[in-house]
Amino acid sequence: MSIKKKSDAGWCFDNSFAHLPEVFFSPTKPEPVRHAGQILLNETVAKDLGLTIEILRLDGPQVFAGNEIPSGAMPIAQAYAGHQFGHFTNLGDGRAILLGEHLTPDKQRVDVQLKGSGRTPYSRSGDGRAALGPMIREYIISEGMESLGIPTTRSLSVTATGESVLRSTPLPGAILTRIAKSHIRVGTFQYAAALGDKENLSQLLAYTVDRHYPDLRNSDDLPFAFFQAVLDRQADLVSRWMLVGFVHGVMNTDNVSIAGETIDYGPCAFLDVYHPETVFSSIDHQGRYAFQNQPSITQWNLARLAESLVQVVPGNPEDAVGKFVEILETFPSCYEKYFQIGANAKLGLTTLEKEDSAIYSDLLKIMEESQLDFTETFVTLADGLEQSEVDPEFSKVAGLSDWIKRWSQRFAREPGSVVDVAKRMQTVNPVIIPRNLKVEEALVAAESGDLEPTHRLLEAFKLPFSKTKENEPYQKGALPGSQPYCTFCGT
């Protein structure tokens, strides 16, 4: 089957990444599929992109499956490297192809990527394809993250291929169309540095700054200013993960977006019962990417970016290393700033006081010792304030009564009434998150052809901070003592 050129639908491609040296990519066409069929179409994202919904419903599957190429697109597979579980490897888009960069009606530039679109020069022994379950999983989780206000890539569609992919067993194949600010990663800079060509690395830096940090264009110390800006975005992003109980699962440097978005939803999941050492991924045998390790791993990943940027700093490399180390050492305080602001908001506090960190961390200890549900704990606290009565069973939790007294004394110094504190909490503490078992139920049903559970779950995400009839079935997590939940990367 040959690939056709396709116009209309409102695509507006302007492919700037392809103007970089060709070491950063390989022109690669998607491999056509037998029977493209629409599984999911994100009409909200499509409207934001300025695309015509009616045309996407008719012709979209052929584009999203790679059978037709929109006019102006320039399909490429990107090259990058990465530390995977601490080990450096040259990688690249082994099962993804960047169709190009689309300009939205408000002139925002976004990548349009097909994930699962066939083999590329970087596929090695892989088949370049993706299974339906993991693609719907990324769609669901990314929509859940968006609803929670966490920076994330978006999913425009999931398209069936009409073909099977062989993993441990044959599975229905699918392609995800992913929308991102870009797919430039820490691993992209590592790749450029490993090539040893300073000019290539300098061009990548200038391009990335121009695209994602334009206010830094005229900076005298551009590599340092850029590194500080990336550090700040990552500190903010990961603090948001920690405040909703999100476990990314595979924080390799090739999965760290320079733009500061959550990217690559492989073996990710959310905490039910709070335990800081929680690991969901089947391949994370040592707990490298456990929930509690995510801030420190982020700092480790940033160190790898700094090592790459050293090459483009003029003068003595030792002086550059010292300056990067100095910036890197600000990460804990930068992260703690974002985290504590968010933690206080979860407790209804609008100001910062010295004891606030201990109040939040002591609550986490109580949650851990009593195996409390992470999300439900904050909802219950807010409801108790609003109703002037904490749930009787909840108040029996060891140590909680004394903690509530400390918390009450603290929020008494806040503006507004107790009900105002409760309402502030309700704006930031979600009633629902993408609960692991509910996501799994939706995926199992989808693989058998039933998309209704997926649609209901996506509908529930639309009001994650309000108790509604639609999201009521999704408010509870797994009970303490349940069988451990395990995730798989899908490759």
C-alpha positions as CSV (number, residue, x, y, z in Angstrom):
1,M,0.0,0.0,0.0
2,S,1.4,3.4,-1.0
3,I,1.2,6.5,1.2
4,K,-0.9,9.3,-0.3
5,K,-0.6,13.0,0.3
6,K,-3.6,14.5,2.2
7,S,-4.7,18.1,2.5
8,D,-7.6,19.9,4.2
9,A,-8.8,19.4,7.9
10,G,-7.0,22.7,8.7
11,W,-3.4,21.4,9.1
12,C,-0.8,24.1,9.1
13,F,2.6,22.6,9.1
14,D,5.9,24.5,9.5
15,N,8.7,22.1,10.2
16,S,11.5,23.9,12.0
17,F,13.2,20.9,13.6
18,A,14.0,19.5,10.2
19,H,16.2,22.6,9.6
20,L,18.6,21.4,12.2
21,P,21.6,19.3,11.1
22,E,20.4,15.9,9.8
23,V,22.3,14.0,12.5
24,F,19.3,14.9,14.7
25,F,16.7,13.0,12.6
26,S,16.1,10.7,9.7
27,P,13.4,11.3,7.0
28,T,11.1,8.4,7.6
29,K,7.6,7.6,6.3
30,P,5.1,5.7,8.4
31,E,4.4,2.2,7.3
32,P,0.8,1.9,5.9
33,V,-1.6,-0.3,7.7
34,R,-4.4,-2.6,6.3
35,H,-7.5,-1.3,7.9
36,A,-7.3,2.1,9.7
37,G,-10.2,2.6,12.1
38,Q,-11.0,5.4,14.5
39,I,-11.0,4.3,18.1
40,L,-10.8,7.6,19.9
41,L,-10.8,11.2,18.7
42,N,-10.1,14.0,21.1
43,E,-12.4,16.7,19.8
44,T,-11.3,19.2,22.5
45,V,-7.7,19.0,21.4
46,A,-8.7,19.0,17.7
47,K,-10.6,22.3,18.2
48,D,-7.6,23.8,20.1
49,L,-5.5,22.9,17.1
50,G,-7.9,24.6,14.7
51,L,-8.8,21.4,12.9
52,T,-12.2,20.6,11.4
53,I,-13.9,17.9,13.4
54,E,-16.2,16.7,10.6
55,I,-13.3,16.1,8.2
56,L,-11.2,14.4,11.0
57,R,-14.1,12.0,11.6
58,L,-14.1,11.0,7.9
59,D,-10.5,11.2,6.8
60,G,-8.6,11.4,10.1
61,P,-8.1,7.6,10.5
62,Q,-6.1,7.4,7.3
63,V,-3.8,10.3,8.4
64,F,-3.5,9.0,12.0
65,A,-2.6,5.6,10.7
66,G,0.1,6.9,8.5
67,N,-1.7,5.9,5.2
68,E,-2.0,9.5,4.1
69,I,0.3,12.4,4.8
70,P,-1.2,15.8,5.3
71,S,-0.1,18.5,3.0
72,G,3.0,20.3,4.3
73,A,4.0,17.5,6.7
74,M,7.6,16.3,6.7
75,P,7.8,12.9,8.4
76,I,11.0,12.3,10.4
77,A,12.2,10.0,13.2
78,Q,14.2,11.9,15.8
79,A,17.5,10.8,17.1
80,Y,18.4,11.0,20.8
81,A,20.2,9.1,23.6
82,G,19.4,8.5,27.2
83,H,20.3,7.0,30.5
84,Q,18.0,4.0,30.9
85,F,17.9,2.9,34.5
86,G,21.3,4.6,34.9
87,H,23.0,3.2,31.7
88,F,23.8,5.4,28.7
89,T,22.4,4.2,25.4
90,N,22.0,5.7,21.9
91,L,18.3,5.6,21.1
92,G,15.9,7.4,18.8
93,D,12.3,7.1,17.7
94,G,12.1,3.4,17.3
95,R,8.3,3.3,16.9
96,A,7.3,6.9,16.5
97,I,7.4,9.3,13.6
98,L,7.0,13.1,13.8
99,L,4.6,14.1,11.1
100,G,5.7,17.7,11.6
101,E,5.0,20.9,13.6
102,H,1.5,22.3,13.4
103,L,0.8,26.0,14.0
104,T,-2.5,26.5,15.9
105,P,-4.8,29.5,15.2
106,D,-3.1,31.4,18.0
107,K,0.3,30.6,16.5
108,Q,1.4,28.0,19.0
109,R,3.8,25.5,17.6
110,V,3.2,21.8,18.5
111,D,4.6,18.5,17.4
112,V,2.2,16.0,15.8
113,Q,3.7,12.5,16.4
114,L,2.4,9.1,15.4
115,K,3.3,6.5,18.0
116,G,3.3,2.9,16.7
117,S,3.6,3.9,13.1
118,G,6.2,1.3,12.0
119,R,9.9,0.7,11.9
120,T,12.4,3.5,11.7
121,P,16.3,3.7,11.4
122,Y,16.3,3.6,15.2
123,S,14.1,0.6,15.7
124,R,16.9,-1.9,16.2
125,S,15.2,-5.3,16.6
126,G,11.8,-3.8,17.4
127,D,8.7,-4.0,15.1
128,G,7.9,-0.3,15.4
129,R,4.3,-1.0,16.3
130,A,2.2,-0.5,19.3
131,A,-0.7,-2.4,20.9
132,L,-4.1,-1.0,21.5
133,G,-4.1,-1.2,25.3
134,P,-1.0,0.9,26.0
135,M,-2.1,3.5,23.4
136,I,-5.5,3.9,25.0
137,R,-3.8,3.9,28.4
138,E,-1.7,6.9,27.3
139,Y,-4.8,8.7,26.0
140,I,-6.7,8.1,29.3
141,I,-3.8,9.1,31.6
142,S,-2.7,12.1,29.7
143,E,-6.4,13.4,29.7
144,G,-6.5,12.7,33.4
145,M,-3.3,14.7,34.0
146,E,-4.6,17.6,31.8
147,S,-7.8,17.7,33.9
148,L,-5.6,17.9,37.1
149,G,-3.8,20.9,35.7
150,I,-0.5,19.1,35.3
151,P,1.7,20.0,32.2
152,T,1.4,17.1,29.8
153,T,1.5,16.0,26.2
154,R,-2.0,15.4,24.8
155,S,-3.5,12.6,22.8
156,L,-5.4,13.6,19.6
157,S,-6.5,10.1,18.6
158,V,-6.1,6.4,18.9
159,T,-6.4,4.6,15.6
160,A,-6.8,0.8,15.0
161,T,-4.5,-0.7,12.4
162,G,-6.4,-3.8,11.7
163,E,-3.2,-5.8,12.4
164,S,-1.9,-7.7,15.3
165,V,1.3,-7.0,17.2
166,L,3.2,-9.8,18.9
167,R,4.2,-9.2,22.5
168,S,3.9,-12.1,24.9
169,T,0.7,-12.9,22.9
170,P,-0.8,-11.4,19.8
171,L,-2.6,-8.1,20.6
172,P,-4.7,-5.7,18.5
173,G,-2.5,-3.0,17.0
174,A,-3.1,0.8,17.3
175,I,-1.4,4.1,16.7
176,L,-1.5,7.1,19.1
177,T,-1.4,10.6,17.7
178,R,0.4,12.6,20.3
179,I,0.5,16.4,20.5
180,A,3.5,18.0,22.4
181,K,5.2,21.3,22.7
182,S,8.1,19.4,21.3
183,H,9.8,16.1,21.6
184,I,13.2,17.6,22.5
185,R,14.5,15.7,25.6
186,V,17.4,15.8,27.9
187,G,18.5,12.7,25.9
188,T,18.5,14.9,22.7
189,F,21.2,17.0,24.3
190,Q,23.1,13.9,25.5
191,Y,23.0,12.6,21.9
192,A,24.4,15.9,20.5
193,A,27.1,15.9,23.2
194,A,28.1,12.3,22.5
195,L,28.6,13.1,18.9
196,G,31.3,15.5,20.0
197,D,30.4,18.2,17.5
198,K,30.2,21.5,19.3
199,E,28.5,23.3,16.4
200,N,25.6,20.7,16.3
201,L,25.1,21.1,20.1
202,S,25.2,24.9,19.8
203,Q,22.5,24.8,17.1
204,L,20.4,22.5,19.2
205,L,20.7,24.9,22.1
206,A,19.8,28.0,20.1
207,Y,16.9,26.2,18.5
208,T,15.5,25.0,21.8
209,V,15.8,28.4,23.5
210,D,14.1,30.1,20.5
211,R,11.2,27.6,20.7
212,H,10.7,27.1,24.4
213,Y,12.6,29.9,26.3
214,P,12.5,32.9,23.9
215,D,13.0,35.3,26.8
216,L,16.5,33.9,27.2
217,R,17.6,34.6,23.5
218,N,19.8,37.6,24.5
219,S,21.2,36.1,27.6
220,D,25.0,36.7,28.1
221,D,25.4,33.2,29.7
222,L,23.0,31.3,27.6
223,P,23.9,27.7,28.6
224,F,23.6,28.5,32.3
225,A,20.4,30.6,31.9
226,F,18.9,27.8,29.9
227,F,19.9,25.1,32.4
228,Q,18.4,27.2,35.3
229,A,15.1,27.6,33.3
230,V,14.9,23.9,32.6
231,L,15.6,23.1,36.2
232,D,12.8,25.4,37.3
233,R,10.3,23.8,35.0
234,Q,11.2,20.3,36.1
235,A,11.1,21.2,39.8
236,D,7.6,22.6,39.3
237,L,6.4,19.6,37.2
238,V,7.6,16.9,39.5
239,S,6.2,18.7,42.6
240,R,2.8,18.5,40.9
241,W,3.3,14.7,40.4
242,M,4.1,14.3,44.0
243,L,1.0,16.3,45.1
244,V,-1.4,14.0,43.3
245,G,0.4,10.7,43.9
246,F,1.5,10.2,40.3
247,V,4.3,7.6,39.7
248,H,5.9,8.1,36.2
249,G,7.6,4.7,36.4
250,V,10.4,5.2,33.9
251,M,12.2,8.5,34.4
252,N,15.0,7.8,32.0
253,T,16.6,10.9,30.5
254,D,15.0,10.2,27.2
255,N,11.7,10.6,28.9
256,V,12.4,14.1,30.3
257,S,10.9,16.8,28.1
258,I,12.9,20.0,27.8
259,A,9.6,21.9,27.5
260,G,8.6,20.7,31.0
261,E,5.7,18.5,30.0
262,T,4.9,15.0,31.3
263,I,5.8,12.7,28.5
264,D,5.9,9.0,27.7
265,Y,3.2,7.3,29.7
266,G,4.5,3.8,29.8
267,P,4.3,1.9,33.2
268,C,2.9,4.9,35.1
269,A,0.2,4.7,37.7
270,F,-1.3,6.6,40.7
271,L,-1.0,5.9,44.4
272,D,-4.1,4.4,46.1
273,V,-2.9,3.6,49.6
274,Y,-0.1,6.0,50.4
275,H,3.4,4.4,50.6
276,P,6.4,6.5,49.6
277,E,8.4,3.4,48.3
278,T,5.6,2.4,45.9
279,V,6.8,1.0,42.5
280,F,4.4,-0.2,39.9
281,S,6.6,-0.9,36.9
282,S,7.4,-4.6,36.3
283,I,10.9,-3.7,35.1
284,D,11.9,-1.4,38.0
285,H,13.3,-4.2,40.2
286,Q,15.5,-2.0,42.3
287,G,12.9,0.7,42.9
288,R,15.0,3.4,41.1
289,Y,11.9,5.2,40.1
290,A,9.8,4.7,43.2
291,F,7.4,7.5,44.1
292,Q,9.6,9.0,46.8
293,N,12.7,9.0,44.5
294,Q,11.2,11.1,41.8
295,P,12.6,14.5,43.0
296,S,16.1,13.1,43.5
297,I,16.0,11.3,40.1
298,T,14.9,14.5,38.5
299,Q,18.0,16.2,39.9
300,W,20.2,13.3,38.7
301,N,18.7,13.7,35.2
302,L,19.4,17.4,35.2
303,A,23.0,16.7,36.0
304,R,23.2,14.7,32.8
305,L,21.9,17.8,30.9
306,A,24.5,19.9,32.6
307,E,27.2,17.5,31.5
308,S,26.1,17.9,27.9
309,L,25.9,21.7,28.0
310,V,29.5,22.0,29.3
311,Q,30.7,21.6,25.7
312,V,29.1,24.8,24.5
313,V,30.4,27.1,27.3
314,P,33.5,29.1,26.2
315,G,36.6,29.2,28.3
316,N,37.8,26.8,31.0
317,P,35.6,23.6,31.2
318,E,36.3,23.3,34.9
319,D,34.9,26.8,35.6
320,A,31.8,25.8,33.6
321,V,31.4,22.6,35.6
322,G,31.6,24.6,38.8
323,K,28.9,27.0,37.7
324,F,26.6,24.1,36.6
325,V,27.1,22.4,39.9
326,E,26.2,25.6,41.7
327,I,22.9,25.8,39.7
328,L,22.2,22.1,40.1
329,E,22.5,22.4,43.9
330,T,19.6,24.9,43.9
331,F,17.2,22.1,42.8
332,P,16.2,20.9,46.3
333,S,15.2,24.3,47.4
334,C,13.5,25.1,44.1
335,Y,11.6,21.9,44.2
336,E,10.7,22.4,47.9
337,K,9.4,25.9,47.1
338,Y,6.9,24.6,44.6
339,F,6.1,21.5,46.6
340,Q,5.3,23.4,49.8
341,I,3.1,26.0,48.1
342,G,1.2,23.1,46.6
343,A,1.1,21.1,49.9
344,N,-0.2,24.2,51.8
345,A,-2.9,24.6,49.1
346,K,-4.0,21.0,49.7
347,L,-4.5,21.9,53.4
348,G,-6.4,25.1,52.6
349,L,-3.5,27.4,53.5
350,T,-2.7,30.5,51.5
351,T,0.4,31.7,53.5
352,L,3.6,30.0,54.4
353,E,4.9,29.5,57.9
354,K,7.9,27.7,59.3
355,E,6.0,24.7,60.7
356,D,4.0,24.0,57.6
357,S,6.4,21.5,56.1
358,A,6.2,19.4,59.3
359,I,2.4,19.6,59.4
360,Y,2.2,18.1,55.9
361,S,5.0,15.5,56.3
362,D,3.5,14.4,59.6
363,L,0.1,13.8,57.9
364,L,1.9,11.7,55.3
365,K,3.5,9.6,58.1
366,I,0.0,9.0,59.6
367,M,-1.3,8.0,56.1
368,E,1.6,5.6,55.6
369,E,1.2,4.0,59.0
370,S,-2.5,3.6,58.7
371,Q,-2.6,2.7,55.0
372,L,-4.8,5.6,54.1
373,D,-5.8,6.3,50.5
374,F,-3.7,9.3,49.3
375,T,-6.5,11.1,47.3
376,E,-9.4,10.2,49.6
377,T,-7.6,11.5,52.7
378,F,-7.6,15.1,51.5
379,V,-11.2,14.9,50.2
380,T,-12.3,13.6,53.6
381,L,-10.5,16.4,55.5
382,A,-12.1,19.0,53.3
383,D,-15.6,17.5,53.7
384,G,-15.1,17.3,57.4
385,L,-14.4,21.0,57.6
386,E,-17.3,21.9,55.4
387,Q,-19.7,19.8,57.4
388,S,-18.1,20.7,60.8
389,E,-17.7,17.0,61.5
390,V,-14.9,14.6,60.5
391,D,-16.1,11.2,59.5
392,P,-16.2,9.1,62.7
393,E,-14.3,6.2,61.3
394,F,-11.7,8.5,59.8
395,S,-11.2,10.3,63.1
396,K,-10.2,7.0,64.8
397,V,-7.0,6.7,62.7
398,A,-4.1,6.6,65.1
399,G,-2.5,10.1,65.6
400,L,-5.0,11.9,63.4
401,S,-7.0,13.6,66.1
402,D,-3.9,15.3,67.5
403,W,-2.8,16.2,64.0
404,I,-6.2,17.8,63.2
405,K,-5.8,20.0,66.3
406,R,-2.4,21.2,65.0
407,W,-3.8,21.8,61.6
408,S,-6.9,23.6,63.0
409,Q,-4.6,26.0,65.0
410,R,-2.7,26.7,61.8
411,F,-5.6,27.4,59.5
412,A,-7.2,29.6,62.3
413,R,-4.5,32.1,61.3
414,E,-5.7,32.0,57.7
415,P,-8.1,34.5,56.1
416,G,-11.8,33.6,55.9
417,S,-13.9,31.1,57.7
418,V,-13.5,27.3,58.2
419,V,-15.8,26.8,55.3
420,D,-13.6,29.1,53.2
421,V,-10.6,26.8,54.0
422,A,-12.7,23.8,53.0
423,K,-13.7,25.4,49.7
424,R,-10.0,26.3,48.9
425,M,-9.1,22.6,49.6
426,Q,-11.8,21.5,47.2
427,T,-10.4,23.5,44.3
428,V,-7.0,21.7,44.4
429,N,-7.7,18.2,45.9
430,P,-9.2,16.0,43.2
431,V,-12.2,13.8,44.0
432,I,-11.1,11.5,41.2
433,I,-7.8,10.6,39.6
434,P,-7.1,7.9,36.9
435,R,-7.6,5.1,39.4
436,N,-5.4,2.1,38.4
437,L,-8.1,-0.5,38.5
438,K,-10.6,1.6,36.7
439,V,-8.1,2.4,34.0
440,E,-7.4,-1.4,33.7
441,E,-11.1,-2.2,33.5
442,A,-11.4,0.3,30.6
443,L,-8.5,-1.2,28.8
444,V,-9.6,-4.8,29.1
445,A,-13.1,-3.8,27.8
446,A,-11.5,-1.8,24.9
447,E,-9.4,-4.7,23.8
448,S,-12.5,-6.8,23.5
449,G,-14.2,-4.0,21.5
450,D,-16.2,-2.2,24.2
451,L,-15.2,1.4,24.4
452,E,-18.1,2.5,26.7
453,P,-16.0,2.2,30.0
454,T,-13.3,4.3,28.4
455,H,-15.8,7.0,27.4
456,R,-17.4,7.0,30.8
457,L,-14.0,7.4,32.5
458,L,-13.0,10.2,30.2
459,E,-16.3,11.9,30.9
460,A,-15.7,11.7,34.6
461,F,-12.4,13.5,34.3
462,K,-14.1,16.6,33.1
463,L,-14.9,17.7,36.7
464,P,-12.2,16.1,38.8
465,F,-12.6,18.5,41.7
466,S,-16.4,18.1,42.1
467,K,-18.4,15.2,43.2
468,T,-20.8,14.3,40.4
469,K,-23.0,11.4,39.5
470,E,-20.7,10.6,36.6
471,N,-17.5,10.4,38.7
472,E,-18.9,8.7,41.8
473,P,-17.9,5.2,40.6
474,Y,-14.3,6.4,40.1
475,Q,-13.7,7.9,43.5
476,K,-12.5,4.9,45.4
477,G,-9.2,3.2,45.0
478,A,-7.9,-0.3,45.8
479,L,-8.4,-1.3,49.5
480,P,-5.5,-1.8,51.9
481,G,-4.1,-5.4,51.5
482,S,-5.2,-5.6,47.8
483,Q,-2.9,-7.5,45.4
484,P,-0.1,-5.1,44.3
485,Y,-0.8,-3.4,41.0
486,C,1.8,-4.0,38.3
487,T,2.3,-2.0,35.1
488,F,4.2,-2.8,31.9
489,C,5.9,-0.4,29.4
490,G,4.0,-1.7,26.4
491,T,7.1,-2.1,24.1
